[in-house]
Amino acid sequence: MKVVTFGELMVRLQPFNYERFVQANSLEFTFGGGEANVAVSLANYGLDAAFVTKLPAHAIGQAAVNSLRRYGVDTSMITRGGDRVGIYYNEKGASQRGSVCIYDRANSAIQLAQPSDFDWDKIFEGVDWFHFTGITPALGANVVEICLEACKAAKAHGVKISCDLNYRGKLWTRAEAREAMTKLCEYVDVCISNEEDAKDVFGIEAEATDIYGGKLNAEGYKSVAKQLADKFHFEKVAITLRESHNASENGWSAMLYDVASGEYCFSKKYELKIIDRVGGGDSFGGGLIYALLNGKSTQDAVEFAVAASALKHTIEGDYNMMTVSEVEKLAGGDGSGRIQR
């Protein structure tokens, strides 16, 4: 089984441990990006995972490529060109102090890419699944067009398509997001969202739920999933449910709605002690894609995806470096991570 993901791979610059930007004397240099993170997860699970983007041919662009090769991601379809690798600065939050993310990604190679940079018919030969997020079309009208061409080609090749809505207000307005994502979601089979993204992008709300107060309402999320599925004819809708007690401690669970069977399956909830939250949603997406491609039931698929994401929150950096057996062990346990005797 082969999966292709498409998006931006960025340099991540971060102060040591929990230092603030204003006190840091050095920054850790790593790489990350939503769709690249999904590709790494899938490669670590043993799938044939390829990442598509555009990166400069210089040494920093090559370092970005090498960061994916290290985990077995197929980088052969990455287009080389342009001058910049996008950057994001990440300051990790702790307890009552939230995290801070600052983008420096204007005029990156992928932001300036053109549809002619990618031969999607060739890229999708022998491919089973295509994944992108709402972050990628947010880079510009040209990238919206690239995503549209990718989705059309994927459909022509019989490829399943998943999309994580991932609204980023720093990149575009709600109106821009709604216009672009309405076009793109017409091609999507599996939608991944949370309550904020469904509201920000499509104005769909969970009734009787305070997204900032930590109060969850199961019936409200069923309504959100059904509204999304009815609007775009999705096959499945996953809603991730994060209860933010503070920056260091979150409740984490999810729901998966299967349209054909009418099932709404809720996972167990994990109480997280967060080491690194970045990439948590991407690791959920990677886990869900793996589970669905391997024929897991709706309940088992959402349990696998949530367990994968819970484990990612314990790992520094964007990439989730867990194996299938490690995820399945947690998914099949009581959620505590303790060894069952």
C-alpha positions as CSV (number, residue, x, y, z in Angstrom):
1,M,0.0,0.0,0.0
2,K,1.3,3.4,-1.0
3,V,0.4,6.8,0.5
4,V,1.3,10.2,-0.9
5,T,1.2,13.4,1.2
6,F,1.6,17.0,-0.1
7,G,2.6,20.1,1.8
8,E,5.3,22.3,3.1
9,L,8.4,21.1,5.0
10,M,9.8,23.8,7.2
11,V,12.8,24.5,9.4
12,R,11.8,24.4,13.1
13,L,13.8,26.7,15.4
14,Q,13.2,26.3,19.1
15,P,14.8,27.5,22.3
16,F,16.3,24.8,24.6
17,N,13.7,23.1,26.8
18,Y,11.1,25.6,28.0
19,E,13.1,28.8,27.6
20,R,11.4,31.9,26.2
21,F,12.6,33.5,22.9
22,V,13.8,36.6,24.8
23,Q,16.1,34.6,27.0
24,A,17.4,32.1,24.5
25,N,21.1,32.2,23.4
26,S,20.7,29.3,20.9
27,L,17.9,27.6,18.9
28,E,17.5,23.9,18.1
29,F,17.3,23.2,14.4
30,T,14.9,20.5,13.2
31,F,12.3,20.0,10.5
32,G,8.6,19.6,10.4
33,G,5.3,20.2,8.6
34,G,1.8,18.7,8.7
35,E,1.8,16.4,5.8
36,A,5.5,15.5,6.2
37,N,4.8,14.5,9.7
38,V,2.0,12.2,8.5
39,A,4.4,10.6,5.9
40,V,7.0,9.9,8.7
41,S,4.3,8.2,10.8
42,L,3.2,6.0,8.0
43,A,6.8,5.1,7.0
44,N,7.5,4.1,10.6
45,Y,4.4,1.9,10.5
46,G,5.9,0.1,7.5
47,L,3.9,1.6,4.7
48,D,5.3,2.9,1.4
49,A,4.9,6.7,2.2
50,A,6.0,9.4,-0.2
51,F,6.1,13.2,0.5
52,V,5.7,15.7,-2.3
53,T,6.7,19.4,-2.0
54,K,9.1,21.9,-3.5
55,L,12.4,22.6,-1.8
56,P,15.5,24.5,-2.8
57,A,18.5,22.6,-4.2
58,H,20.9,24.2,-1.6
59,A,22.2,22.6,1.6
60,I,19.2,23.5,3.8
61,G,16.8,22.1,1.3
62,Q,18.9,18.9,1.2
63,A,19.0,18.7,5.0
64,A,15.1,18.9,4.9
65,V,15.0,16.0,2.4
66,N,17.5,14.0,4.5
67,S,15.3,14.4,7.6
68,L,12.6,12.5,5.8
69,R,14.9,9.9,4.3
70,R,16.2,9.0,7.7
71,Y,12.8,7.5,8.5
72,G,12.2,5.8,5.2
73,V,10.0,8.4,3.5
74,D,10.1,8.3,-0.3
75,T,11.5,11.7,-1.4
76,S,11.9,11.0,-5.1
77,M,9.0,13.1,-6.2
78,I,10.1,16.3,-4.4
79,T,10.6,19.1,-6.9
80,R,13.8,21.0,-6.4
81,G,13.9,24.8,-7.0
82,G,13.3,28.2,-5.4
83,D,15.5,29.9,-2.8
84,R,13.8,29.6,0.6
85,V,12.9,26.9,3.1
86,G,10.1,28.2,5.3
87,I,10.8,28.7,8.9
88,Y,8.7,28.5,12.1
89,Y,9.9,29.5,15.5
90,N,8.4,27.5,18.3
91,E,8.4,28.5,22.0
92,K,7.1,25.6,24.1
93,G,4.5,26.5,26.7
94,A,4.3,25.0,30.2
95,S,1.6,25.0,32.8
96,Q,-0.3,28.3,32.6
97,R,2.0,29.7,29.9
98,G,0.9,28.9,26.4
99,S,3.1,28.0,23.5
100,V,4.1,30.7,20.9
101,C,4.5,30.0,17.2
102,I,6.0,32.6,14.8
103,Y,6.0,32.0,11.0
104,D,8.7,33.1,8.6
105,R,7.6,31.3,5.5
106,A,6.8,34.1,3.0
107,N,8.3,33.4,-0.5
108,S,9.3,29.8,0.4
109,A,9.8,27.4,-2.5
110,I,6.5,25.7,-2.1
111,Q,4.6,29.0,-1.6
112,L,5.9,30.2,-5.0
113,A,5.4,26.9,-6.7
114,Q,3.3,26.6,-9.8
115,P,1.0,23.8,-11.1
116,S,3.6,22.9,-13.8
117,D,6.0,21.9,-11.0
118,F,4.1,18.6,-10.3
119,D,3.2,15.7,-12.6
120,W,0.3,14.3,-10.6
121,D,-0.5,11.6,-13.1
122,K,3.0,10.2,-12.6
123,I,2.9,10.8,-8.9
124,F,-0.3,8.8,-8.4
125,E,0.7,5.7,-10.3
126,G,0.2,2.8,-8.0
127,V,-0.9,4.9,-5.1
128,D,-3.7,4.0,-2.7
129,W,-4.1,7.1,-0.6
130,F,-3.5,10.9,-0.8
131,H,-3.4,13.2,2.2
132,F,-3.2,17.0,2.5
133,T,-4.2,19.6,5.1
134,G,-5.8,23.0,5.0
135,I,-2.5,24.6,5.8
136,T,-1.2,23.9,2.3
137,P,-3.8,25.8,0.2
138,A,-3.6,28.6,2.7
139,L,-0.1,29.4,1.3
140,G,-1.7,31.2,-1.7
141,A,-4.1,31.0,-4.7
142,N,-1.4,29.2,-6.7
143,V,-1.2,26.5,-4.1
144,V,-4.9,26.2,-4.0
145,E,-4.8,25.4,-7.7
146,I,-2.0,22.9,-7.2
147,C,-4.1,21.1,-4.5
148,L,-7.1,21.1,-6.9
149,E,-5.1,19.5,-9.7
150,A,-3.8,16.9,-7.2
151,C,-7.3,16.0,-6.0
152,K,-8.6,15.7,-9.5
153,A,-5.7,13.5,-10.6
154,A,-6.1,11.4,-7.4
155,K,-9.8,10.8,-8.2
156,A,-8.9,9.9,-11.8
157,H,-6.5,7.3,-10.5
158,G,-9.0,5.9,-7.9
159,V,-7.0,7.1,-5.0
160,K,-8.7,7.7,-1.6
161,I,-8.3,11.3,-0.3
162,S,-8.1,12.5,3.2
163,C,-7.8,16.1,4.5
164,D,-7.2,17.6,7.9
165,L,-9.0,21.0,7.9
166,N,-6.3,22.6,10.1
167,Y,-7.4,26.2,9.9
168,R,-4.5,28.7,10.5
169,G,-5.6,32.2,11.0
170,K,-2.1,33.5,10.6
171,L,-2.1,32.3,6.9
172,W,-5.6,33.3,5.6
173,T,-9.0,34.6,6.6
174,R,-12.0,32.5,7.4
175,A,-13.7,33.7,4.2
176,E,-10.6,32.7,2.1
177,A,-10.5,29.3,3.8
178,R,-14.2,28.6,3.3
179,E,-14.0,29.4,-0.4
180,A,-10.9,27.3,-1.1
181,M,-11.8,24.3,1.2
182,T,-15.3,24.1,-0.2
183,K,-13.8,23.4,-3.6
184,L,-11.3,21.0,-2.3
185,C,-13.5,19.0,0.0
186,E,-15.7,18.0,-2.9
187,Y,-13.0,15.5,-3.7
188,V,-12.3,14.3,-0.1
189,D,-13.3,10.9,1.2
190,V,-12.1,11.2,4.8
191,C,-12.3,14.5,6.7
192,I,-10.3,15.1,9.9
193,S,-11.3,18.1,12.0
194,N,-11.8,19.5,15.5
195,E,-14.6,21.7,16.8
196,E,-12.7,24.9,16.2
197,D,-11.8,24.1,12.6
198,A,-15.3,23.0,11.7
199,K,-16.6,26.4,13.0
200,D,-13.8,28.5,11.5
201,V,-13.8,27.0,8.1
202,F,-17.5,26.1,7.5
203,G,-19.4,27.7,10.3
204,I,-20.5,24.3,11.7
205,E,-20.8,24.3,15.5
206,A,-21.2,21.6,18.1
207,E,-24.3,22.5,20.2
208,A,-23.9,22.9,24.0
209,T,-20.2,22.7,23.8
210,D,-17.7,25.3,25.1
211,I,-14.6,24.8,23.0
212,Y,-12.4,26.8,25.3
213,G,-13.9,25.7,28.7
214,G,-13.2,22.1,28.4
215,K,-16.8,20.9,28.4
216,L,-17.4,18.1,25.8
217,N,-20.8,17.1,24.5
218,A,-21.0,13.8,22.6
219,E,-24.3,14.6,20.8
220,G,-22.8,17.9,19.7
221,Y,-19.9,16.2,18.0
222,K,-22.1,13.7,16.3
223,S,-24.0,16.7,14.9
224,V,-20.8,18.3,13.6
225,A,-19.6,15.1,11.9
226,K,-23.0,14.5,10.3
227,Q,-23.2,18.1,9.0
228,L,-19.8,17.9,7.5
229,A,-20.6,14.5,5.9
230,D,-23.9,15.7,4.5
231,K,-22.4,18.8,3.1
232,F,-19.5,17.1,1.2
233,H,-20.6,13.5,1.0
234,F,-17.6,12.3,3.0
235,E,-17.3,8.6,3.7
236,K,-15.9,9.2,7.2
237,V,-15.4,12.1,9.5
238,A,-13.0,12.1,12.4
239,I,-13.3,14.8,15.2
240,T,-10.5,15.1,17.6
241,L,-11.4,16.2,21.1
242,R,-8.8,18.1,23.1
243,E,-9.6,19.3,26.7
244,S,-7.0,21.9,27.5
245,H,-6.5,21.9,31.3
246,N,-3.3,23.9,30.8
247,A,-0.3,23.9,28.4
248,S,1.2,20.8,30.1
249,E,-1.9,18.7,30.7
250,N,-4.7,17.9,28.2
251,G,-7.4,15.4,27.9
252,W,-7.3,13.7,24.5
253,S,-9.8,11.6,22.6
254,A,-11.6,11.4,19.3
255,M,-14.8,10.3,17.5
256,L,-15.0,8.6,14.1
257,Y,-18.2,8.7,12.1
258,D,-18.7,6.1,9.4
259,V,-21.4,7.2,7.1
260,A,-22.2,3.9,5.5
261,S,-22.9,2.1,8.8
262,G,-24.1,5.2,10.7
263,E,-21.7,4.4,13.5
264,Y,-20.3,7.1,15.8
265,C,-17.4,5.6,17.7
266,F,-15.7,7.4,20.5
267,S,-12.3,6.4,21.7
268,K,-11.1,6.1,25.3
269,K,-9.7,9.4,26.7
270,Y,-6.1,9.9,27.6
271,E,-4.9,12.3,30.2
272,L,-1.7,13.7,28.7
273,K,1.4,15.1,30.3
274,I,2.7,16.9,27.3
275,I,6.4,16.9,26.2
276,D,5.7,18.3,22.8
277,R,2.3,19.1,21.4
278,V,3.4,20.0,17.8
279,G,2.5,17.3,15.4
280,G,-0.2,15.8,17.7
281,G,-2.9,16.2,15.1
282,D,-0.7,14.9,12.3
283,S,0.1,11.8,14.3
284,F,-3.7,11.2,14.7
285,G,-4.0,11.5,10.9
286,G,-1.2,9.1,10.2
287,G,-2.7,6.6,12.7
288,L,-6.1,6.9,11.1
289,I,-4.8,6.4,7.6
290,Y,-2.8,3.4,8.6
291,A,-5.8,1.9,10.5
292,L,-8.3,2.4,7.6
293,L,-5.9,1.1,5.0
294,N,-5.4,-2.1,7.1
295,G,-9.1,-2.7,7.4
296,K,-9.6,-2.0,11.1
297,S,-13.1,-1.5,12.3
298,T,-14.4,2.0,13.0
299,Q,-13.9,1.6,16.7
300,D,-10.4,0.0,16.4
301,A,-9.4,2.7,13.8
302,V,-10.2,5.6,16.1
303,E,-8.6,3.8,19.1
304,F,-5.4,3.3,17.1
305,A,-5.3,6.9,15.8
306,V,-5.8,8.4,19.3
307,A,-3.2,6.1,20.9
308,A,-0.7,7.1,18.2
309,S,-1.3,10.7,18.9
310,A,-1.2,10.3,22.7
311,L,2.3,8.7,22.3
312,K,3.4,11.5,19.9
313,H,2.8,14.1,22.7
314,T,5.6,12.4,24.6
315,I,8.2,12.9,21.8
316,E,10.3,16.0,21.1
317,G,10.0,17.3,17.6
318,D,7.4,17.2,14.8
319,Y,7.8,13.5,13.9
320,N,6.1,10.6,15.6
321,M,8.6,7.8,16.0
322,M,6.4,5.0,17.2
323,T,5.9,1.5,15.8
324,V,2.6,-0.3,15.1
325,S,3.2,-2.7,18.0
326,E,3.8,0.2,20.5
327,V,0.6,2.0,19.4
328,E,-1.5,-1.2,19.5
329,K,-0.2,-2.0,22.9
330,L,-1.4,1.3,24.2
331,A,-4.7,1.2,22.2
332,G,-5.5,-2.2,23.7
333,G,-4.6,-1.3,27.3
334,D,-6.4,0.9,29.9
335,G,-5.0,4.1,28.5
336,S,-2.5,4.6,31.4
337,G,0.6,3.3,29.5
338,R,1.4,1.0,32.4
339,I,2.5,-2.6,31.7
340,Q,-0.4,-4.9,32.1
341,R,0.4,-8.0,34.1
